[in-house]
Amino acid sequence: MKLICIMCPMGCELDVTKKGNDIKVTGNTCVRGEVYGKEEVTAPKRVLTALVKTKEGVLPVKTSTMIPKDMIFKVNEEIGNLTLNSAKSGDVIIKNVLGTGADVVVTGDIVKFDI
């Protein structure tokens, strides 16, 4: 499997081969690439960014750490069920979202809209 490593700005082109439980990663220039390649073929994870509704607009949020890729839609649904009165950048609005170990954190100011 060919991948582009996303763990740093280098963007190394990885070649990951899996035979049984043995996983070999080549093309990486640092250990983070090897870890990423192995994780991507066994248990991929992502940081989720989203928007939370408020009475005045929307607030940008993200998970504090990577969550399992197969949980993205469930976590996004959980975030979508919220409507906040107010919050500021850095506030944790959901702690340990759906047991993933990640918090949902506000990352910016309210973006106002008129409907």
C-alpha positions as CSV (number, residue, x, y, z in Angstrom):
1,M,0.0,0.0,0.0
2,K,1.3,3.4,-0.9
3,L,0.7,6.3,1.5
4,I,1.8,9.9,2.1
5,C,2.8,10.4,5.7
6,I,0.9,13.2,7.4
7,M,2.9,13.3,10.6
8,C,5.2,16.2,9.6
9,P,5.6,18.6,6.7
10,M,8.0,16.3,4.9
11,G,5.2,14.3,3.4
12,C,7.3,11.1,2.9
13,E,6.0,8.6,0.3
14,L,5.6,5.4,2.3
15,D,5.3,1.9,1.0
16,V,3.6,-0.3,3.6
17,T,3.5,-4.1,3.2
18,K,1.6,-6.5,5.5
19,K,2.1,-10.2,5.6
20,G,0.2,-11.7,8.5
21,N,1.1,-9.8,11.6
22,D,4.4,-8.5,10.0
23,I,4.2,-4.9,8.8
24,K,7.1,-3.3,7.0
25,V,7.3,0.4,6.2
26,T,9.8,1.9,3.8
27,G,10.3,5.4,2.5
28,N,10.0,7.2,5.8
29,T,12.7,9.5,7.0
30,C,11.8,9.4,10.7
31,V,10.3,7.0,13.1
32,R,7.0,8.9,13.1
33,G,6.5,7.7,9.5
34,E,7.0,4.1,10.5
35,V,4.5,4.4,13.3
36,Y,2.0,6.2,11.0
37,G,2.3,3.6,8.3
38,K,1.8,0.7,10.7
39,E,-1.1,2.4,12.4
40,E,-2.8,3.4,9.1
41,V,-3.1,-0.2,8.0
42,T,-4.1,-1.6,11.4
43,A,-6.1,1.1,13.2
44,P,-6.3,4.4,11.3
45,K,-7.0,7.6,13.3
46,R,-7.8,11.2,12.4
47,V,-8.3,14.6,14.1
48,L,-11.9,15.7,13.5
49,T,-12.7,19.4,12.8
50,A,-16.3,20.5,12.9
51,L,-18.7,23.4,13.6
52,V,-21.0,23.7,16.6
53,K,-24.3,25.7,16.4
54,T,-24.8,28.7,18.7
55,K,-27.6,31.2,18.9
56,E,-25.5,33.7,17.0
57,G,-23.7,31.5,14.4
58,V,-21.3,28.6,14.6
59,L,-18.1,27.9,16.5
60,P,-15.1,25.9,15.0
61,V,-14.1,22.9,17.1
62,K,-11.7,20.0,16.9
63,T,-10.8,16.8,18.8
64,S,-7.9,17.3,21.1
65,T,-6.2,14.1,19.8
66,M,-6.8,11.6,17.0
67,I,-9.8,9.4,17.2
68,P,-10.4,6.1,15.4
69,K,-11.4,6.7,11.8
70,D,-14.4,4.5,12.1
71,M,-15.8,6.8,14.9
72,I,-15.7,10.1,12.9
73,F,-19.3,10.0,11.8
74,K,-20.6,9.1,15.3
75,V,-18.5,11.9,17.0
76,N,-19.6,14.4,14.3
77,E,-23.2,13.4,15.0
78,E,-22.6,14.0,18.7
79,I,-21.1,17.4,18.0
80,G,-24.0,18.2,15.6
81,N,-26.5,17.6,18.4
82,L,-25.1,20.5,20.4
83,T,-26.3,24.1,20.5
84,L,-24.2,26.3,22.7
85,N,-25.1,29.7,24.3
86,S,-21.4,30.8,24.3
87,A,-17.9,29.5,24.5
88,K,-14.4,30.8,23.8
89,S,-11.3,29.4,22.2
90,G,-9.8,26.7,24.3
91,D,-13.0,25.7,26.1
92,V,-13.7,21.9,26.2
93,I,-17.3,21.4,25.2
94,I,-17.3,17.6,25.3
95,K,-14.9,15.7,27.5
96,N,-13.8,12.2,26.4
97,V,-16.3,12.2,23.5
98,L,-17.9,8.8,23.1
99,G,-15.1,7.2,25.2
100,T,-12.5,8.0,22.6
101,G,-10.1,9.7,25.0
102,A,-10.4,12.9,23.0
103,D,-12.0,16.1,24.1
104,V,-13.9,18.4,21.7
105,V,-12.3,21.9,22.0
106,V,-13.3,25.2,20.7
107,T,-10.7,26.6,18.3
108,G,-11.9,30.0,17.4
109,D,-14.5,32.7,17.5
110,I,-18.2,32.6,16.6
111,V,-18.8,33.0,12.8
112,K,-22.1,34.9,12.6
113,F,-24.7,34.2,9.9
114,D,-28.2,35.4,9.0
115,I,-30.8,32.9,7.9
